[in-house]
Amino acid sequence: MLTIKRIGQQFGPYLSADFVCSHNDWYLNIVKVSGFRFLSYGNHRKNDLAVGSSLDSIWKQKRRMDPCNIKWAGSFQFTFSTMTGSILVQARDPSKLSMELDNAIEEKRFEDVWRLYEQYQLMEGFPRKSILNKLLASFAETHDLQWLEKAQSLVESVFEESKHELLEKETLLYLSYILAKSAFPVPASTILRKLVEIEEYPSVTAWSVVVAHMSQTASGAYIAAELILEIGYLFQNNRVDPRKKSNWPLLAMKPNTTVFNIVLVGCLLFGTSRKANELLEMMPRIGVKPDSSSLIIMAHTYERNGHREELRNLKRYIDDDCKLGDLQFQQFYNCLLACHLNFGDLNSASHVVLDMLNKANKARESLASATVTLQDNGTSKFSSSNLNPNQNPGIVTEEGLVHAQLHGVSAQSYEEFCRDRKYKSLEVEVHEMLNMLLAKLQLRVDLVTSEYGILQPTELLYAKLVKAFLETGRIKDLAEFIIKADKGESPVSTENSTVIQVINTCISLGWLEQAHDLIDEMRFAGIRVSSSLYSSLLKAYCQAKKPLEITSLLRDARKAGVQLDSSCYEALIQSRVLDKDNKGALDLFKEMKEAKISKASNQEFEMLVKGCADSGEAGLMAKLLEEIKEGQRVDCGVHDWNNVIHFFCKKRLMKDAEKALKKMRALGHIPNAQTFHSLVTGYAACGGKYTEVTELWGEMKVLASSSSMKFDQELLDSLLYTFVRGGFFLRANEVIEMLEAGNMIVDKYKYRTIFLKYHKTLYKNKSSPKFQTEAQLKRREAALVFKKWVGLY
């Protein structure tokens, strides 16, 4: 609407301007222009309107102009003539511009689309609903970063102006789906949250595919977990009455087992196992029942978090459940054994291994008898010779997963997305992505293997067990275990037995006393020890110059009737000569001659070691050497005390948790991130314990500077939540700095919501009060910094 008034007189319904008249001068003040563009032309003096001057400059400067002539230049064009020049005001028809925008969208001319949209937005605001949604869908279909960002910014501006009724639910869902598929988890989750906020609830089948794509990255998996916790909170403790018809759209959004499994696996793959534990605790609260995959995911979560009792309880249930497949049993026993090793429970671990070997022997016997029966009946189709364990269809490789990711399901067009009302194709895509994530989890199983469906311990498991026995000095228990394990294993040559390889490894590492003790234990058990072991140990004693041990070992070898080889005698003779024991050297030489020992037999041990090193498959000896040389000794006490502290915090017995922490430190165990995470979440659950968390934060910073403790995302996120909830913004900003320094993802939407919920009116007035202490000033500044960080200031 543009009108011109001169001394109160109105000249027309289309042009609006105010003229103030003095004796000789006319002033033009253009108040409002809608649907017009301004052109200026002519020669201007220094103080006159510049060419292309903006409307703002006209408003601000109110240039002096000579008596004005109004010239009509068409139905939508006006010319303001002055002595110094003219300003042309030309209008464009909004309906025509809208038509051009629609045509540009149809023809996929996205540069023109955005230019026309900006022009229309300046004239009339947002275009009508159909064109706006069409524009967003076309931008999403490009999968291009530039247009996806523009689509996201457009959605944000619509919500900022509270005009979300212009956006259709299907359009927002499709945009969220494409953003997640294009690895933009933050904007994808923001759109889903906005849908929930305006009560346009998407069905779980639709939003689960968004979560599935988000869970492919570390940051996306973390935000996906936060999203499920937020949605799950709506359904906790039967808050939604399913009998009311008005609640049906909300109930259709309720998370199901599949979406929980997807996000749980994502958390496990990217190391946020404590967030996975929160999800597991949420499942029974909203009535979600676990399936067979959920049970295995539970096992992984309990093992990572050190919840051994929960894992034992789960074992009782899994042993009675026949619905699990071979690979699922393999994963469960891998988790169980890893947990036993982390806690230093070698008795339980060795018992599981021996039980596994016994069951494997029985299964082999059954397989062999079944094969013989089939062959007698003229059927060799199912014989074990025709089976190849490496061709197990359930086993996946990293190469196969990479190929599956590169050739995954292509994204649907917007038309296909809208046509599939029940989201059947999305449901198929979700299950494919879940299977891919589960396959990645299966690749991390390294302690248990499966052959023809028979579970067997791997060499890495043996290496970890042997290392743990040796580190704790339990030589007798180790000997008993490896002797029983040798009996339970499938037949192997004497040189390749577990006992021989363990002793050889001890000798090569210089653990001569342990090797000698193991040989003694075997001799006491009535097992004949190979002469190569005595020879290699004697040579090692000679090099270490330990004459007493040499004498003792020689006596044991003679009692056992073991004949030493020539290389061993040579090493003994050389040792006696170096000790200036010439008589002893001569006696050994005579003994060697009388025994007629051939020099051809002195390569037995060297050949054994070389064969182990050169073999295509890494043997037990190589694995054990690798494990021991890593030098990472597990502090089992930390796991034990973390378990105790977690139990007290879960029951909200914080005084007992504090006592347990003091006892843990008194015993010399250093708390880690998991210890502090349990305490922080425990204090937060109790409510109002913000001062205690602040003190704990100070202890953590001191500990991190003086030890190897590292802050992980889960710990920092729990701290940030507690500080924001309690209004401790100085501490919250410290945590934010640490998160950003570590390039960790921060869910700003979550913290903006928390701030608006609990501190909406805090420091709303931008001007600071006249009288305030230095502490009050710091708190105010910290709060304003936080508000600016979350986009509220």
C-alpha positions in Angstrom: 0.0 0.0 0.0 1.6 3.2 -1.1 -0.2 6.5 -0.7 0.8 10.2 -0.8 -0.5 12.8 1.6 0.1 16.5 1.2 -1.2 18.6 4.1 -3.6 15.9 5.0 -4.9 15.3 1.4 -4.8 11.7 0.0 -3.9 11.4 -3.6 -4.5 7.7 -4.2 -5.0 4.3 -2.6 -1.7 2.8 -4.0 0.9 5.4 -3.0 1.7 6.5 0.6 4.1 9.2 1.5 4.1 12.2 3.9 4.9 15.6 2.8 5.7 18.4 5.2 5.5 21.9 3.7 7.4 25.0 4.8 7.6 28.3 2.9 10.0 27.3 0.2 11.0 23.7 0.9 9.3 20.3 0.4 10.3 17.2 2.4 9.5 13.7 1.3 9.3 10.9 3.9 8.3 7.5 2.5 6.6 5.7 5.3 5.9 2.2 4.0 6.2 0.4 0.7 4.7 -3.0 0.1 5.1 -4.8 -3.2 7.4 -2.2 -4.9 11.0 -1.8 -5.8 12.7 1.7 -6.0 14.9 2.9 -8.8 16.6 6.3 -8.7 18.1 8.0 -11.6 19.4 11.4 -12.7 22.3 13.6 -11.7 22.5 14.2 -8.0 24.5 16.6 -6.0 26.6 15.5 -3.1 23.8 15.7 -0.5 21.1 14.2 -2.8 20.0 10.6 -3.2 22.6 8.3 -4.5 22.0 5.8 -7.3 20.5 2.6 -5.9 20.0 4.1 -2.5 18.1 1.8 -0.1 14.8 2.4 1.5 16.5 2.6 4.8 18.6 5.5 3.6 15.5 7.3 2.5 13.9 6.8 5.9 17.0 8.0 7.7 18.1 10.9 5.6 14.7 12.4 4.6 16.4 14.3 1.8 15.2 17.7 0.8 13.4 17.7 -2.5 11.9 20.4 -4.7 8.1 20.5 -5.4 7.3 17.1 -6.5 5.7 15.9 -9.8 3.9 12.6 -9.7 4.0 10.8 -13.1 2.0 7.7 -13.8 4.1 5.1 -15.5 1.6 2.3 -15.8 -0.7 0.6 -13.4 2.0 -0.4 -11.0 4.7 2.2 -11.7 5.2 5.7 -10.2 7.9 8.3 -10.9 8.9 10.9 -8.2 10.4 13.8 -10.2 12.5 16.4 -8.5 14.8 19.1 -9.7 17.8 16.9 -9.0 16.5 13.6 -10.3 13.7 11.1 -10.1 12.9 8.0 -8.1 11.1 5.2 -10.0 8.8 3.0 -7.8 8.0 -0.2 -9.7 5.7 -3.0 -8.3 5.7 -6.7 -9.1 2.6 -8.8 -8.9 3.0 -11.3 -6.0 0.8 -13.8 -7.8 3.0 -13.7 -10.9 6.2 -14.0 -8.7 4.6 -17.0 -7.0 3.9 -18.6 -10.4 7.5 -18.1 -11.5 8.7 -19.7 -8.2 6.5 -22.7 -8.8 7.8 -23.1 -12.4 11.4 -22.8 -11.2 10.8 -25.6 -8.6 9.3 -27.8 -11.3 12.2 -27.3 -13.6 14.8 -27.8 -10.8 16.4 -24.4 -11.4 17.5 -24.1 -7.8 19.5 -20.9 -8.1 16.4 -19.2 -9.6 14.2 -20.8 -7.0 16.2 -19.3 -4.1 16.4 -15.9 -5.8 12.7 -15.8 -6.4 11.9 -17.1 -2.9 14.0 -14.3 -1.4 12.2 -11.7 -3.5 8.8 -13.1 -2.6 9.7 -13.3 1.1 10.7 -9.6 1.1 7.4 -8.7 -0.5 4.8 -11.0 1.1 6.6 -13.1 3.6 6.5 -16.9 3.3 4.9 -18.3 0.1 1.7 -20.3 0.4 1.7 -23.7 2.0 1.8 -25.8 -1.1 4.7 -24.0 -2.7 6.7 -23.8 0.5 6.5 -27.6 1.1 7.2 -28.2 -2.6 10.4 -26.0 -2.3 11.6 -27.9 0.8 11.0 -31.3 -0.7 12.8 -30.4 -3.9 15.8 -29.1 -1.9 15.8 -32.3 0.1 15.8 -34.5 -3.1 19.0 -32.9 -4.3 21.0 -34.4 -1.4 23.3 -31.4 -1.9 24.9 -29.7 1.1 24.1 -26.2 -0.1 20.4 -26.8 -0.6 20.0 -29.0 2.5 21.4 -26.2 4.6 19.0 -23.7 3.0 16.1 -26.0 3.6 17.1 -26.3 7.2 17.5 -22.6 7.7 14.1 -22.0 6.0 12.4 -24.5 8.4 14.1 -22.7 11.4 12.8 -19.3 10.2 9.3 -20.6 9.9 9.3 -22.0 13.4 10.9 -18.8 14.7 8.0 -16.8 13.3 5.5 -19.3 14.8 4.1 -20.2 11.3 4.6 -23.9 11.5 1.1 -24.4 10.2 2.6 -23.7 6.8 4.7 -26.9 7.0 3.3 -30.4 6.4 4.3 -33.3 8.6 5.3 -35.4 5.6 7.6 -32.7 4.3 9.4 -32.3 7.6 9.7 -36.1 8.0 11.2 -36.4 4.5 13.7 -33.6 5.1 14.7 -35.1 8.4 15.2 -38.5 6.7 17.4 -37.0 4.0 19.4 -34.9 6.5 20.1 -38.1 8.5 21.0 -40.1 5.5 23.4 -37.3 4.4 25.2 -37.5 7.8 23.6 -34.3 9.3 22.4 -35.8 12.6 21.9 -32.5 14.5 19.4 -30.8 12.1 17.7 -34.2 11.5 17.0 -34.6 15.2 16.0 -31.0 15.6 13.2 -31.4 13.0 11.9 -34.5 14.8 11.9 -32.6 18.1 10.0 -29.8 16.5 7.4 -32.2 15.3 6.9 -33.5 18.8 6.8 -30.0 20.1 3.9 -29.0 17.8 2.2 -32.3 18.5 2.5 -33.6 15.0 3.6 -37.0 16.2 5.4 -39.1 13.6 4.9 -42.9 13.7 7.8 -44.9 15.1 8.3 -46.6 11.7 8.9 -43.2 10.1 11.2 -41.7 12.7 13.1 -44.9 13.3 14.8 -44.8 9.9 16.1 -41.3 10.8 17.5 -42.7 14.0 19.0 -45.6 12.1 21.0 -43.3 9.8 22.0 -41.1 12.7 23.5 -44.1 14.5 26.1 -44.6 11.8 28.3 -41.9 13.3 29.6 -41.3 16.8 27.9 -37.9 17.2 24.7 -39.1 15.6 24.5 -42.2 17.8 24.8 -40.0 20.9 22.1 -37.6 19.8 19.9 -40.5 18.8 20.2 -41.9 22.3 19.2 -38.5 23.7 16.2 -38.3 21.3 14.9 -41.8 22.4 15.3 -40.9 26.0 13.3 -37.7 25.5 10.5 -39.5 23.5 10.5 -42.4 26.0 10.0 -40.0 28.9 6.6 -39.2 27.5 5.5 -42.8 27.9 7.1 -43.6 31.3 5.1 -45.3 34.0 1.9 -45.6 31.8 1.4 -41.8 31.5 -0.4 -42.1 28.2 -3.8 -43.8 28.4 -4.2 -46.1 25.4 -8.0 -46.2 25.8 -8.4 -42.6 24.8 -8.7 -42.2 21.0 -7.0 -38.8 21.2 -3.8 -40.5 22.4 -3.6 -42.9 19.4 -1.3 -40.6 17.3 1.0 -40.2 20.3 1.1 -43.9 21.0 2.0 -44.5 17.3 5.2 -42.7 18.1 6.2 -44.9 21.0 9.7 -46.4 20.6 9.7 -50.1 19.8 12.3 -52.9 20.3 13.8 -52.3 16.9 14.6 -48.7 17.4 16.0 -49.4 20.8 18.3 -52.1 19.4 19.6 -49.7 16.6 20.5 -47.0 19.0 22.0 -49.4 21.6 24.3 -50.9 19.0 25.3 -47.5 17.8 26.2 -46.5 21.4 28.3 -49.7 21.8 30.1 -49.3 18.5 31.2 -45.7 19.3 32.1 -46.3 23.0 29.2 -44.6 24.8 28.2 -47.7 26.8 26.9 -45.8 29.8 24.4 -44.0 27.6 23.4 -47.5 26.3 22.8 -48.5 29.9 20.4 -45.6 30.4 18.5 -46.9 27.3 18.3 -50.4 28.8 16.9 -49.0 32.0 14.3 -47.0 30.0 12.9 -50.1 28.1 11.0 -51.7 31.0 9.6 -48.3 32.2 7.8 -47.8 28.9 6.8 -51.5 28.4 9.2 -52.4 25.6 10.0 -56.1 25.6 13.5 -57.3 24.5 14.0 -59.8 21.7 16.9 -62.2 21.1 19.1 -59.4 19.6 18.3 -57.2 22.7 19.6 -59.9 25.0 23.0 -60.0 23.2 23.1 -56.2 23.2 22.4 -56.3 26.9 25.4 -58.7 27.4 27.7 -56.3 25.5 26.4 -53.3 27.6 26.8 -55.1 30.9 30.3 -56.3 30.0 31.5 -52.8 28.9 30.1 -51.2 32.1 31.4 -53.9 34.4 28.0 -55.1 35.6 28.9 -58.7 36.4 26.0 -59.7 38.5 23.5 -58.6 35.7 25.6 -60.6 33.2 25.4 -63.7 35.4 21.6 -63.3 35.8 21.4 -62.9 32.0 23.4 -66.1 31.6 20.7 -68.1 33.4 18.1 -66.8 31.1 20.1 -67.3 27.9 21.1 -70.9 28.7 17.4 -71.8 28.9 16.5 -69.8 25.7 16.8 -72.0 22.6 15.9 -69.2 20.2 19.4 -67.8 20.0 21.6 -68.5 17.0 25.2 -69.8 17.0 26.7 -66.3 16.5 24.6 -64.9 19.3 25.8 -67.6 21.7 29.3 -66.8 20.5 28.9 -63.1 21.3 27.4 -63.8 24.7 30.2 -66.0 25.9 32.7 -63.6 24.5 31.1 -60.9 26.8 31.0 -63.2 29.8 34.7 -64.2 29.5 35.8 -60.6 28.9 33.9 -59.6 32.1 35.5 -62.4 34.1 39.0 -61.3 32.9 38.3 -57.6 33.7 37.4 -58.5 37.2 40.4 -60.9 37.6 38.0 -63.9 38.2 40.3 -66.5 36.7 38.5 -69.4 38.3 35.2 -68.5 36.6 36.9 -67.8 33.3 38.9 -71.1 33.3 35.7 -73.0 34.3 33.8 -71.5 31.3 36.6 -72.4 28.9 36.8 -76.0 30.2 33.1 -76.3 30.0 33.2 -75.0 26.5 35.9 -77.6 25.5 33.9 -80.5 27.0 30.8 -79.5 25.1 32.8 -79.1 21.9 34.2 -82.6 22.3 30.7 -84.0 22.8 29.4 -82.1 19.8 32.3 -83.4 17.6 31.5 -87.0 18.7 27.9 -86.5 17.8 28.7 -85.0 14.5 31.1 -87.8 13.7 28.6 -90.5 14.6 25.9 -88.7 12.5 28.3 -88.5 9.6 29.0 -92.3 9.8 25.3 -93.1 10.0 24.6 -91.0 6.9 27.5 -92.5 5.0 26.2 -96.0 5.9 22.9 -95.1 4.5 24.5 -93.9 1.3 24.1 -90.2 2.0 27.2 -88.1 2.2 25.6 -84.9 1.4 25.8 -83.6 5.0 29.2 -85.0 5.9 31.6 -82.8 7.7 34.1 -83.1 4.9 31.7 -81.1 2.7 31.4 -78.3 5.2 33.7 -75.3 5.3 33.6 -73.3 8.5 34.8 -70.3 6.6 31.7 -70.3 4.4 29.3 -69.9 7.3 26.6 -67.6 6.0 26.3 -66.0 9.4 29.9 -64.8 9.4 30.6 -61.3 8.0 33.8 -59.6 7.1 34.8 -55.9 7.1 35.0 -56.0 3.3 31.5 -57.2 3.1 30.2 -54.5 5.4 32.0 -51.8 3.4 30.5 -53.1 0.2 27.0 -53.2 1.8 27.4 -49.6 3.0 28.5 -48.3 -0.5 25.7 -50.1 -2.2 23.0 -49.5 0.4 19.4 -48.6 -0.2 19.1 -45.4 -2.2 16.9 -42.7 -0.8 13.3 -42.5 -1.9 11.9 -39.5 -3.8 9.4 -37.3 -2.0 6.6 -38.7 -4.1 7.5 -42.3 -3.2 7.9 -41.3 0.4 4.4 -39.8 0.5 2.8 -42.7 -1.5 4.0 -45.2 1.1 1.5 -44.4 3.8 2.4 -47.3 6.0 6.2 -46.8 5.5 6.7 -50.4 4.5 9.9 -49.6 2.5 11.3 -47.6 5.4 10.6 -50.5 7.7 12.7 -52.8 5.4 15.5 -50.2 5.3 15.5 -50.0 9.1 15.9 -53.8 9.5 18.7 -53.8 6.9 20.5 -51.1 8.8 20.0 -52.9 12.1 21.5 -56.1 10.7 24.5 -54.1 9.4 25.1 -52.6 12.8 24.8 -56.0 14.5 27.3 -57.4 12.0 29.7 -54.7 13.0 29.3 -55.7 16.6 29.9 -59.3 15.7 33.3 -58.4 14.2 34.5 -57.3 17.6 34.2 -60.8 19.0 37.7 -62.1 19.5 37.7 -64.5 22.5 35.4 -67.2 21.2 35.0 -68.7 17.8 32.4 -70.9 16.2 33.0 -73.8 13.9 30.1 -75.9 12.6 28.1 -74.2 15.4 30.5 -75.5 18.0 31.9 -72.8 20.3 35.7 -72.9 21.0 38.1 -70.6 22.8 40.5 -68.6 20.6 44.2 -68.4 21.1 43.8 -64.8 22.2 41.6 -66.0 25.1 44.3 -68.5 26.1 46.9 -65.8 26.0 44.9 -63.4 28.2 44.2 -66.2 30.7 47.8 -67.4 30.9 49.0 -63.8 31.2 46.6 -63.2 34.1 47.7 -66.4 35.9 51.4 -65.5 35.5 50.9 -61.9 36.7 49.1 -63.1 39.9 51.7 -65.9 40.5 49.2 -68.7 40.4 51.5 -71.2 38.6 49.9 -74.3 40.1 46.4 -73.2 39.0 47.8 -72.3 35.6 49.3 -75.8 35.2 46.0 -77.5 36.2 44.1 -75.4 33.7 46.4 -75.9 30.7 46.6 -79.7 31.5 42.9 -80.0 31.5 42.6 -77.8 28.5 45.0 -80.0 26.6 42.9 -83.0 27.4 39.7 -81.2 26.3 41.1 -79.9 23.0 41.0 -81.8 19.8 44.2 -83.9 19.3 47.3 -81.9 18.4 51.0 -82.7 18.2 53.0 -82.6 21.4 55.0 -79.6 20.3 51.9 -77.6 19.5 50.1 -78.3 22.8 49.0 -75.5 25.0 51.4 -76.5 27.8 54.5 -76.5 25.5 53.7 -73.1 23.9 53.0 -71.5 27.3 56.4 -72.7 28.7 58.2 -71.7 25.6 56.7 -68.2 25.8 57.8 -67.8 29.4 61.3 -68.8 28.5 61.5 -66.4 25.6 60.3 -63.6 27.8 62.9 -64.4 30.5 60.3 -65.7 33.0 62.6 -68.6 33.8 61.3 -69.2 37.3 57.7 -69.5 36.1 58.7 -71.8 33.3 60.6 -74.0 35.8 57.6 -74.1 38.1 55.3 -75.1 35.3 57.6 -78.0 34.3 57.7 -79.2 37.9 53.8 -79.0 38.1 53.6 -81.1 34.9 56.1 -83.6 36.3 54.1 -83.9 39.5 51.0 -84.5 37.5 52.6 -87.4 35.8 52.9 -85.7 32.4 56.1 -86.4 30.4 57.9 -83.1 29.5 59.6 -82.8 26.1 63.4 -82.7 26.1 63.3 -79.5 24.1 61.8 -77.7 27.1 64.5 -78.8 29.4 67.1 -77.9 26.8 65.8 -74.4 26.1 65.4 -73.7 29.9 68.9 -74.9 30.6 70.3 -72.6 27.9 68.4 -69.7 29.3 69.8 -70.4 32.8 73.3 -70.6 31.3 72.9 -67.2 29.7 71.5 -65.8 32.9 74.4 -67.3 34.9 72.3 -69.1 37.4 74.4 -72.2 38.4 72.1 -73.3 41.3 69.0 -73.4 39.0 71.1 -75.2 36.4 72.0 -78.0 38.8 68.4 -78.3 40.0 67.1 -78.6 36.5 69.7 -81.1 35.5 68.8 -83.3 38.4 65.1 -83.1 37.5 65.8 -84.0 33.9 67.8 -87.0 34.9 65.1 -88.2 37.2 62.5 -87.8 34.5 64.8 -89.8 32.1 65.1 -86.9 29.7 68.1 -87.0 27.3 69.5 -83.5 26.6 70.7 -82.6 23.1 74.2 -81.5 22.0 73.4 -77.8 21.9 72.3 -78.0 25.6 75.6 -79.8 26.5 77.6 -77.2 24.7 75.9 -74.4 26.5 76.5 -76.1 29.9 80.1 -76.7 29.1 80.6 -73.1 28.1 79.0 -72.0 31.3 81.3 -74.1 33.4 84.3 -72.8 31.6 83.3 -69.3 32.2 82.9 -70.1 35.8 86.4 -71.6 35.8 85.0 -75.0 36.6 87.1 -77.0 34.2 86.5 -80.3 36.0 82.8 -79.9 35.7 83.2 -79.0 32.0 85.2 -82.2 31.3 82.7 -84.3 33.1 79.9 -82.9 31.0 81.9 -83.5 27.8 82.6 -87.2 28.8 78.8 -87.6 29.6 78.0 -86.2 26.2 80.4 -88.6 24.4 79.2 -91.7 26.4 75.6 -90.9 25.5 76.6 -90.6 21.8 74.5 -87.5 21.4 74.0 -86.4 17.8 74.5 -82.8 16.9 71.6 -83.0 14.4 69.0 -82.9 17.2 69.9 -79.5 18.5 67.4 -77.5 16.4 64.2 -78.8 17.9 63.3 -75.8 19.9 64.5 -73.3 17.3 62.4 -75.0 14.7 59.4 -74.9 16.9 59.6 -71.2 17.6 60.3 -70.5 13.9 57.4 -72.6 12.8 55.1 -70.7 15.2 56.3 -67.3 13.9 56.1 -68.2 10.2 52.7 -69.9 10.3 49.9 -68.3 8.5 47.7 -68.4 11.6 48.9 -66.6 14.7 49.6 -69.4 17.3 49.1 -69.2 21.0 52.8 -68.4 21.6 52.6 -65.4 19.2 49.4 -64.2 20.8 50.8 -64.6 24.3 54.0 -62.7 23.4 51.9 -59.9 21.9 49.6 -59.7 25.0 52.5 -59.6 27.5 54.6 -57.1 25.5 51.7 -54.6 25.5 52.3 -54.3 29.2 48.8 -53.2 30.0 47.9 -54.7 33.2 44.2 -54.6 34.2 43.5 -53.1 37.6 40.8 -55.5 38.6 40.2 -53.5 41.9 38.9 -50.5 39.9 36.3 -52.6 38.3 35.2 -54.1 41.6 34.9 -50.7 43.3 33.2 -49.2 40.3 30.6 -51.9 40.6 30.1 -51.2 44.3 29.8 -47.4 43.8 27.4 -47.9 40.9 25.1 -50.1 43.0 25.0 -47.5 45.8 24.4 -44.6 43.4 21.6 -46.6 41.6 19.9 -47.1 45.0 20.6 -43.4 45.8 22.6 -44.3 48.9 25.1 -41.5 48.3 26.7 -41.6 51.8 27.6 -45.2 51.2 28.9 -44.4 47.7 31.1 -41.7 49.2 32.5 -44.1 51.8 33.2 -46.6 49.0 35.1 -43.9 47.1 37.3 -43.1 50.1 38.0 -46.8 50.7 38.8 -47.2 47.0 41.4 -44.4 47.2 42.8 -45.7 50.4 43.6 -49.1 48.8 45.5 -47.3 46.0 43.0 -47.6 43.2 42.6 -44.5 41.1 39.0 -43.6 40.2 38.2 -43.3 36.5 35.6 -41.7 34.3 33.1 -44.4 35.1 33.5 -43.9 38.8 32.7 -40.2 38.6 29.9 -40.7 36.1 28.1 -43.0 38.6 28.5 -40.4 41.4 27.4 -37.4 39.3 24.3 -39.2 38.0 23.5 -40.4 41.6 23.7 -36.9 42.9 21.6 -35.6 40.0 18.9 -38.2 40.7 18.7 -37.3 44.4 17.9 -33.6 43.4 19.5 -30.5 44.9 23.0 -32.1 45.3 24.6 -29.5 43.0 27.2 -28.4 45.6 28.5 -31.9 45.9 28.8 -32.2 42.2 30.7 -28.9 42.1 33.2 -30.3 44.7 33.5 -33.5 42.7 34.2 -31.4 39.6 37.1 -29.8 41.3 38.5 -33.2 42.4 38.2 -34.4 38.8 40.2 -31.5 37.4 43.0 -32.0 39.9 43.0 -35.8 39.2 43.1 -35.3 35.4 46.0 -33.0 35.7 48.1 -35.3 37.8 47.1 -38.8 36.4 46.1 -40.5 33.2 42.3 -40.1 33.8 40.5 -38.8 30.8 37.2 -37.0 30.6 34.9 -38.8 28.1 31.7 -37.4 26.5 29.3 -39.2 28.8 30.9 -37.9 32.0 31.1 -34.3 30.7 27.6 -34.4 29.4 26.3 -35.6 32.8 28.2 -32.8 34.5 26.9 -30.2 32.1 23.3 -31.3 32.6 23.6 -31.1 36.4 25.2 -27.6 36.3 22.6 -26.2 33.9 19.8 -27.8 35.9 21.1 -26.2 39.1 22.0 -22.8 37.5 25.8 -23.2 38.0 26.7 -21.5 34.8 30.3 -20.7 35.6 31.0 -24.4 36.0 28.8 -25.2 33.0 30.9 -22.9 30.8 34.0 -24.7 32.0 32.5 -28.0 30.9 31.5 -26.6 27.5 35.1 -25.4 26.9 36.4 -28.9 27.7 33.8 -30.5 25.4 34.6 -28.2 22.5 38.4 -28.6 23.1 37.9 -32.3 22.7 35.8 -31.9 19.6 32.9 -33.7 21.3 29.3 -33.2 20.2 27.1 -31.1 22.4 23.3 -31.2 22.1 22.5 -27.5 22.2 18.8 -28.1 21.7 18.7 -30.2 24.8 20.3 -27.5 26.9 18.3 -24.7 25.5 15.2 -26.7 26.4 16.5 -27.2 30.0 17.3 -23.5 30.4 13.9 -22.4 29.2 12.3 -25.0 31.5 14.1 -24.0 34.7 15.6 -20.5 34.2 13.4 -18.8 31.6 13.2 -15.5 33.5 16.8 -15.5 34.7 18.6 -12.2 33.7 15.8 -11.4 31.2 16.6 -7.7 31.6 19.7 -7.0 29.5 20.7 -4.0 31.6 22.7 -4.9 34.7 21.5 -3.7 38.1 23.3 -0.7 39.6 24.4 -2.4 42.8 25.8 -5.9 42.7 28.8 -7.7 44.2 31.7 -9.0 42.1 30.4 -12.6 42.6 27.0 -11.6 41.3 28.5 -9.9 38.3 30.5 -13.0 37.4 27.4 -15.2 37.8 25.4 -12.8 35.6 28.1 -12.7 32.9 28.4 -16.5 33.0 24.6 -17.0 32.5 24.6 -14.5 29.6 27.5 -16.3 28.0 25.6 -19.6 28.3 22.4 -18.0 26.9 24.4 -16.8 23.9 25.9 -20.2 23.4 22.5 -21.9 23.2 21.1 -19.1 21.0 18.8 -17.3 23.5 20.7 -14.0 23.8 
